[in-house]
Amino acid sequence: MKSLDNTETVFTNSRRGAVWMALWLAVVTLAVFWRATECGFINYDDPNYVTSNSHVQRGLTAESIRWAFTTNNEDLWIPLTWVAHILDWQIYGNNPWGHHLTNVLLHTVNTVLLFILLRFMTGSLWRSALVAALFALHPLHVETVAWVSELKGALSTLFWLLTLGAYAGYVRFKAQEIRSRAGGCYAAALLFFACGLMAKPIVVTLPFVLLLLDYWPLERWKPSHTLLRWRELAVEKTPFFLLAAVSSALTFSAASTSILALDQRINNALVSYPRYLWKTLWPAELALPYPYPPTWNWPIGVVILAVVFLVVTTGWVVRRARQRPYLATGWFWFLGTLAPVLGVVRMGTYSLADRYTYISLIGIFLIVAWAAGEAVARYNPRKSVVIALAGMLLGLCAWRTDYQLGFWTDSGTLFTHTLAVTDRNCFAHSSLGTYLLSKGRTDEAMQHYREAVKIWPQGARVIIMHPGGTNPQSAGGHLKSGH
């Protein structure tokens, strides 16, 4: 681990500079996302996780804790997430403000941790700060922060970052041959990883990311460039891979049967990568959820273009990796951490989801920050120009995030917006119908229910019969595959 930013001043690389930067990141994140605390619950998953869940509403009792560790509600074993919801209900009751506050605080802590972790591993303050600021303010992360049911995403990411921090400590102490501290950090990393898996299994790819960090910025593969060295590094991760295997087995054993054929799932996975990248670059028309095309499959021409893009981009990254190793770590971080949620093995009836980018976009932000730093070092522009450009980028992100938060006020606002930016959205029609029905607007509700049934007859009936308690993934379990 060494400083890769020789152009930074002594002050910015000092502990004092890092503290001020961490405080700035925390204040900005809280300021931008505080609006989320004014939002209410929505009728999509929130009833199942909180507002209609009698186990959660018992508060912190021995029985509720036992339930949290033994249930596979939502087809997932996520006991720590259930405990967190129970604690929130114990403290805040049915007041949505407190439940949203928990998500906002977790997102703020994750932002600061990401900055501290990157600076510790790379020695670069400004590039680390840019990655953390993009993570904090990007509009694609609104879904994770503003949706009470996505507490699991923010909580699992907290343990993800703690795992990476403990692992970085292990690497440093091992290099200094302080075995007792290295062993303690390794054990802490395993514990944090286990906690992350119990918050949300999406962190199952973390052992793969540890190997990426071994490549860059930790550079543990040097000075030996042999396959033997990589095998040693992989064997070192054996306990992590074993935990990941157990979590995967538990998740797949509880999973509902997919309603899609294998070729449909593969095609969607291939197309999803460039779609996520486009939404990262141009975060407009964000929605919950995103429906499939009318035929439940992507045109073959679109799939071929996606494959060409992935092959060409990956080939270019591999060729440039020796000179710019951050490209490989960032790109394969993005590809690898998205892989479990692309639906090749398991897929609901939404084609992609903003919340799945919460961890994966860190890889893209790494590429952006380090490439920008390299450009600054090469062309040496005026400092005021660099600050202005960075401020403009982050300001645009903050503006779009605030704009997107405005749609999470309630179910009516959210799903009216979703229907405005998507086509043939069965779940949005059903959820909006349920909201209108709760307001006594029966005729309008029935119009949306009829539209939902028209789009997807089998699925819409299941959703309407179980309003708020059935998400697109679990709804598929009630249906026969091959729809």
C-alpha positions, 0 to 999 in steps of 0.5 A, spaced: 500 500 500 503 506 497 501 513 495 499 513 488 498 521 488 504 524 488 501 531 486 497 531 492 500 536 498 502 534 505 496 537 508 491 533 504 495 527 505 495 529 512 490 526 518 487 533 519 486 533 511 482 526 511 478 528 517 476 534 514 474 531 508 470 525 512 466 530 515 465 534 509 462 528 506 458 526 512 455 533 512 453 533 504 450 526 504 446 528 510 444 534 507 442 531 500 438 525 503 435 528 509 429 529 504 428 522 505 426 522 512 419 526 510 417 520 505 412 515 508 412 507 507 410 505 500 405 499 499 411 495 495 414 490 500 414 495 506 408 491 508 411 485 508 418 487 511 415 492 516 408 495 516 404 489 516 409 484 519 406 482 526 413 479 528 417 485 527 411 489 530 412 485 537 419 489 538 425 486 541 423 480 544 426 473 545 420 470 540 422 475 535 429 474 535 428 467 534 423 468 528 428 473 525 434 467 525 429 461 523 424 465 517 426 465 510 420 470 509 422 473 502 425 467 500 432 470 503 435 468 510 437 475 512 436 475 520 440 481 521 436 485 517 430 483 521 433 484 527 434 491 525 427 492 522 425 490 529 429 495 533 427 500 528 420 498 530 421 498 537 424 505 537 420 509 532 413 504 532 409 506 525 413 513 524 416 512 517 421 518 519 425 514 524 425 508 519 428 512 513 433 516 518 436 509 519 437 508 512 440 515 511 445 514 517 447 508 514 448 511 507 452 516 510 456 511 514 458 507 508 460 513 504 465 515 510 467 508 511 468 508 503 473 514 503 477 512 509 478 505 506 480 507 499 485 512 502 488 507 507 489 502 501 491 508 496 494 514 500 490 518 495 485 523 499 482 527 493 481 520 488 478 517 494 474 523 496 471 523 489 469 515 489 466 516 496 462 523 493 459 519 487 457 513 491 454 518 496 450 522 491 449 518 485 441 518 483 441 510 482 442 510 490 436 513 491 432 507 491 436 503 497 436 509 501 429 512 500 426 505 500 425 502 508 425 495 505 432 496 502 435 497 509 438 490 507 442 493 502 445 499 506 446 494 512 449 489 508 454 494 505 456 497 511 459 490 513 462 489 506 466 495 507 468 493 514 470 486 511 474 490 506 477 494 512 479 489 516 482 485 510 486 491 508 489 491 516 490 484 515 495 485 509 498 491 512 500 487 519 502 481 515 507 485 511 510 488 517 510 480 520 506 482 526 502 476 526 497 477 532 494 483 529 494 480 522 490 474 525 485 478 529 484 482 523 483 476 518 478 473 524 474 480 524 474 480 516 471 473 516 466 475 522 464 482 518 463 478 512 458 473 515 454 478 518 454 481 511 451 475 508 446 475 514 444 482 512 443 480 504 446 475 500 448 480 495 455 480 498 456 473 496 461 476 491 466 479 496 471 474 496 472 475 489 473 482 490 478 481 495 482 478 490 481 484 485 484 488 491 490 483 491 491 485 484 490 493 485 491 497 490 494 492 494 499 489 489 500 483 493 501 479 486 508 482 486 514 481 485 512 474 483 508 474 477 506 467 477 500 463 477 503 459 484 502 466 487 495 467 485 493 460 487 496 462 494 492 468 494 486 464 492 487 459 498 488 464 503 481 466 501 478 459 502 474 461 509 471 466 505 469 462 499 466 457 504 462 462 507 459 464 500 458 457 498 453 456 504 450 462 503 449 461 496 446 454 498 441 457 503 439 462 498 438 457 492 434 452 496 429 457 498 428 461 492 422 461 488 421 458 481 423 462 475 417 464 470 422 465 465 426 460 460 434 460 461 435 463 454 430 469 457 434 470 463 441 469 459 439 475 454 437 479 460 443 478 464 447 480 458 443 486 456 443 489 463 450 490 464 450 496 458 443 498 461 446 499 468 452 503 465 447 508 461 443 509 467 449 511 471 451 516 465 444 518 464 440 517 470 433 519 467 427 516 468 428 512 474 423 507 476 421 501 481 420 496 478 423 496 471 418 491 466 421 486 461 419 488 454 412 486 452 415 479 449 419 477 455 425 477 451 430 482 448 431 482 441 437 478 438 440 484 435 440 488 442 443 482 445 448 481 440 450 489 441 451 487 448 455 481 447 460 485 443 460 491 447 462 487 453 467 483 449 470 489 446 470 493 453 473 487 457 479 486 452 481 493 452 481 493 460 485 487 460 490 490 455 491 496 459 491 493 466 499 493 466 499 500 465 493 502 469 491 496 474 485 500 476 481 499 470 481 491 471 479 492 479 474 497 477 471 493 471 471 486 474 468 489 480 462 492 476 462 485 472 463 481 478 458 484 483 452 485 479 453 477 476 448 474 482 443 479 481 442 479 473 438 473 474 441 467 470 440 462 476 434 466 479 429 471 476 423 475 478 419 479 473 423 485 473 429 486 468 433 490 473 433 494 479 437 501 481 438 498 488 443 493 485 448 498 483 449 500 490 455 496 491 457 495 484 458 502 481 464 503 486 468 499 481 466 504 476 467 510 480 474 507 482 475 508 474 472 515 473 476 518 479 483 514 478 483 516 470 481 523 472 487 524 477 491 521 471 489 526 467 490 532 472 497 529 473 498 529 465 495 535 463 496 539 469 490 544 468 489 550 473 486 548 480 480 552 479 478 548 473 479 542 476 475 544 482 469 547 478 469 541 474 468 536 480 463 541 483 459 541 477 459 533 476 457 532 484 452 538 483 449 535 478 448 528 481 446 532 488 440 535 483 438 529 480 438 525 487 434 531 490 429 530 484 428 523 484 427 523 492 421 527 490 418 521 487 418 517 494 413 521 498 408 516 498 406 510 493 401 514 489 407 519 487 412 513 486 408 509 482 404 515 478 412 517 476 413 509 474 408 509 469 410 515 466 417 513 465 415 505 463 411 501 459 406 495 460 408 495 468 404 490 471 406 491 478 406 499 478 399 499 475 397 494 481 401 498 486 398 504 484 391 501 484 392 498 491 394 506 493 388 509 490 383 503 493 386 505 500 384 512 499 377 510 497 378 512 489 375 505 487 373 507 480 380 509 479 383 503 482 379 498 478 382 501 472 389 500 474 387 493 476 384 492 469 390 494 466 395 490 470 391 484 468 391 486 461 398 486 461 400 480 465 393 476 467 396 470 471 401 475 475 396 481 476 391 476 480 396 474 485 399 481 486 392 484 487 390 478 492 396 479 496 397 487 495 404 490 498 406 483 501 408 480 494 414 483 490 416 481 483 421 475 485 416 472 490 410 473 485 414 468 480 413 463 485 406 462 485 406 462 477 408 456 472 415 457 469 415 459 462 410 464 462 
